[in-house]
Amino acid sequence: MGKLQPDLNKLGEWAVVNEMKINPDKSKAVLTYYFGDELIPEVNTFKYLGIIIRRDLRWADHVNYTLRKAWKALHLIMRILKQSNNNTKRLGCTSLVRPILEYGSVCWDPYREWQVSALNRVQRKAAKFADPTDESGWETLAQSRLIARLCALYKAYTRRPAWKAIGDSLLKPCYLSKDDHIWKVRSRKQRTDVGRYSFVNRTIKDWNSLLAGILMSFPCKLNTFRKRVRKVQRPYLLTYLLTWASP
């Protein structure tokens, strides 16, 4: 039984006191939970805020869902904007396709090669449609996901609202070498790929590898941090991704 059960018990008590009836059959859980005396229906997968979550915490189902949705949007744009100029095509792709490929990627950022390649094919197709003569001006999906994860960990590190619980779990390292920045976070040993490539554990390695200049005047505004990462780190990020992206 998961850690959520005490909260469900409190909710059940609150509902009784306030004479409010809550139907647990309208909820779903991937672990065994009870609401009062009733078992909440268990499922292997469910969608939460547009993200498909599996019981084993693997993201193949969500990646496939994202691919289907992105290809559908891209094919629609290619039909409608076929005769449009490149700027209009680019705007259509960045407004309707790219958000699908990036939505919620902080938690499901893939590390398996087939998933990364499948997502990149959509990006390359969109870039080629928008500007057949120059596809290189687009920030890669891998870079975008990495920047998003770093910004999310920044929120946790600085104890932003809704991120404080994660921030409280971040520990200082046992030692710092001369090449480390002072905001380094202690890495966690994981036995499985699910744990090793989960958001926090995976991003700790990226965070610790940041150049010290990115974290100057720390803490700063989130937008300032994002701009520094994107501007200063882009060549570094590309090299880092090519080195570390594969398991």
Summary of the structure (lengths in Angstrom):
residues: 247
radius of gyration: 21.4
end to end distance: 31.4
largest distance: 66.8
contacts: 638
relative contact order: 0.08
helix: 55%
strand: 6%
